[in-house]
Amino acid sequence: MLYSTRTPTQKRRQLRDLLAAPEPLVLPGAFSPLAARLIEQRGGAAVYVSGHMVAADLGLPDVGLTTATEVAQRSQQIARVTDLPTLVDADTGFGEPLNAARTLQTLEDAGVAGCHIEDQVNPKRCGHSDGVEVVDADTAVHRIRAAVSARRDPEFLVIARTDARGPCGLDAAIDRARAYVLAGADVVMADALRGPEEYREFRRAISAPLLANLNEFGAGEPLTVAEAREIGIDAVIYPMTLLRAAMGAAQRCLETVLVDGSQRAVVPEMQTKDDLYELIGYDSYAAFDEDVLGVTSVQR
């Protein structure tokens, strides 16, 4: 009932254990606390909060308009309702190295298990769009070093993301990833690589755990989990998949209501009231109420 039964440190240890497992860790993107509950109910092992997803849910493009406060608030709302560890997209750290340090501590306070910080310029943009620019390698290393130095819980996972593949090439992205590991990053994420062969080359060059973005509208056909396993990738994220699926269903439903003047035709496609109440644990609230008051004021 209410919020997670596990402490942030327990979740952070859990995330590290999952990354060390032989199978790739799959992290679906949760656009809301309810979506995070669904990921847990359906057997997911961890939750991802995408910066692109937070921006889109606020009605904004992913061009650096969201703030650290907005991302931390949504991340806290999501992390506190699930026993699963939550990994968060912290963009560029929202500024200079000091900003990256403060962002990391803010996300620690939000109860998430880890975050990734990228090497794009400010303001950043979606890593799979045209015109991506990255800061110089020294500046990027300083961001990672600042975040690692600011960490108070050693279990909190710091992931260094490089977007250098597009503007600088694969070799430069590999060189940056190596430098980020030396700066203290626990995991490396290389965004917008172009096909399995580039992932294999990256995997051969980097000893640290590797995270891959399986964005369905990215630079190329996304890997499957089986391909990720064969390559040796340790974790995969689906940043926008659930949001896009939910908005597609909402669009079709809305069109039906506006055209037909009724939702009857799409009711069979909806989540039922019982399924929703099971997902949010409705009966546990009623039981708690009755235990405290002797009667329940929580009615279905």
N, C-alpha and C positions, 0 to 999 in steps of 0.2 A: 504494500500500500504506500501511497505518496511517492517517496523517492528511493534511490538505490540503497541497498543494504550493505554495500561494499565501500570501503574508503578509497579515496583517490590513489593512495600508494598501492593498495591491493590491486587496483585496476592497472596501474602502471607496470607492476610486476607481471600481471597476467598478459599484458601486451608484449612484453619482452619474451615471455615464455612462448607465446603464439608465434612470434617471429623466428624463434629458434626451432620450431617444429619442422618436420620434413615436408609437409604440404604448404603451398603458398597460402598466406592469410588473405582472406577475401573481406574487404571493407566496403559495404554498400554505403552510399551517401544518404544521410538522413536530413531532410529539409525541415523537420519539426520534431518535437519530443514524441508525438504519437507515431511518427515514422520510425523513430529509434526503438520504440516499444515493439513495433511490428517486426523489425529486424531481429530483435531478441526472441520474440515469440516463434518466429519461423526458423530458428536455429542458427542465426548468424553468430559469429564469434567476436566481432568488433564493429564499431560504427565510425563513419567518416563524415566530417563537416567541411564541405567545399566552400571556398571563398566565392567562386562563381555562383554557387547555389544560394548562398546568403544574399549576394547582390541581386540575383534574379528574383528571389522571394520578396525583396524590398522594392521590386520594380525598377531595378537599376542594371545597367550593363556592367560587365566585369572589367572596368577601366580605372580601378583604384579609387572609387568613390566611397566605398564602405570604410568605416573607421574601426580601429582596434576595439573600441567599446562595443560597437554593434556586433562584431564577430564574437567577442568574449561573452556577451550577454546571451546570444543564441546558443553558443557552445555550452554554457552553463545550464541553460534550460534543457538541452538535449542530454548532457552527461548525467544530470542528477536523477533522471527518470529510468535509467537502465543500469543493470549490473555489468554491462559490457564496457570495455575500455573504449574511449572516444579519441580519435585522432583528428586534429584540426589543421586546416590550411591557414597559416598566418601570413600569407602573401610575402611581402618583402620585409616583414617585421614592422611595417608601418612607419618607416623613416630611417634614420641613421642608426649606427650601432647601439647608442643609448636607448633609442626607441625599441629596437629589437629586444634588448635586455628587459625593458619594462613590459613589452608585450608578452614575453615568455613568463614573467612572474604573474602577470594578470591572468594568463591561461592556466598557470598552476593553481591560482586561487579559484578559478572557475571549475576545477575538479577534473579537467581533461587529462588524458594519459600521455599526450605528446602533441607535437606540432611540427610542421615543416615550414622552412623559410627559404625563399628563392633569391636568385641573383639578378632579377630584372631591375630596371631603372624605376624610379618613382615619377609619375604614377605608372603602375604596372597594367598589363592587360592579360586576357586569357592566353595561356601558353601555346594554344593551338591556332591562334589567329595570326594574320599577317602583320609584319612590322614590329615584332618583338625585339626589344633591345635589352642588353644586359650591362650591368656596371662592370668596371674593371675587376680583375680577379682579386686584387688586394682588398678592395672595398667589400667584395662579397665574403672573403675570408674573415674580415673584421666583424661582419654581421654574425657569422656563425660562432666565432670566438666569443663575442659579446653575449649571445644567447646561452651558450654553454656555461660561461662564467657566472651568469645571473641565476642559473638553476639552483634552487634550494633543496629540492628533492632529487637525489641522484637517480631515482628510478624514472623520472620524467624523460621521455624520449625526444631527442632533438634530431630532426631529419633535415638534411641539406638538399635542397632542390636546385638543379641547374637547368636553365632554359637556353643554354648556349648552343645547343645543337643547330637551331635554325640560323641565327645570325653569325655564328663563328665556326660551325662544323663539329663533327663528332669527336675529333682528336682534342679539340679545345674543351669540349664538354667533359671528356674523360680526365684531362689534366685538372680541371676545376674540381671534379668530384674527388680526386686524390687529395687535393689541397684541403678540401672541406673535412675529409676524414682526419687529416693531420691536425686540423683546428679543433677537433673534438666531436664532430658529428657522429651519431650512433648508426645512422642509416643514410643512404643516398637515394635520391629520386632524380632520374633523368627524364625530363618531359619532352614530348613530341619527337621521340626517336622514330625512325622510318623503317619499320618492319622488323621481323624476327632476327635478321642477321645483325642489325645494329645493336639490338638488345644482347645478342650473344657476345659481340665484341666488347660491349660495355661490361658485361658480366665477367668476362675473362680478365679485364683490366682492373676491376675493383674488388677488393677483398671484403669490404663491409657489406652488410645486408642491403639488398636492392629492392626498391619499391617502384612499381610501374603503374601508370595511369591508363586505364582501359576505357577512356572516353569514346563514346560511340560516334561522335561527330568531330573527330580529331584529324590529325595530319594524315592518317591512313587507317586501314582496317585494324581494329583493336585486336590484340592477342586474345586467345581463349585462356582459361585457367590451365588447361592441359599444356598449351604451348609455354605458358609461364613456368610451369613445373619442369618441363623438359629443358628450358633455358637455365633454370636455377634461380629464378626470381623469387624473393622471399615474401612479398606482399603485393596485392593489387587493389586499386581503388576504382569504384564506379561513381564518380563525383555527381553527375547530374541525372543518372538513369532513373531513379525513383521519382524525382521531381518532374522529369519529362513525361514519364508514364502517367503520373497523376494529373498533370495539366492536360495531357491528351485526352484522358477520360473525362475530365471536367469540361473541356471544350465540346466534346461530343454530347455530353449530357445537357449542357447549356443550349446548344443548337436545337436539341430535341424539345426542350421546354419552351424555347422562344417560338419555334415553328408549330409544334403540336398543341401548345397550351396545356401540356401535361407532362409529368415525368414518368408516367406509367410504363412506357416502352423501355425505359432504361433501368427501372427498379431491379430487375433480375441481375444486372451488372454491378449493383451497389453492394457495399459492405452492409451486412444486416445489423439491426440494432443489437441483437444478441452478441454478434461477433465484436462489435465496437465495445460493448460493456465488458466482455471478457478481456479484451485487449487493455482497457484502462483499469481493470480490476474492480469493477463496480461492487461486486459482492463483498470484497474485503473491506470496503468503506462502510457498508451497512453492518457488517459483523463488528467492526471497531466501534461504531456508534452505539450499537446495542450493548456491547460489553461495558462501555463507559457509562451510558445513560440508563441501561436496563431496558430501553426501548429504542427503536430505530427511527430516525427522522429522514433517513436516506431511502427514498422510494424510487423504484424503476419507473 
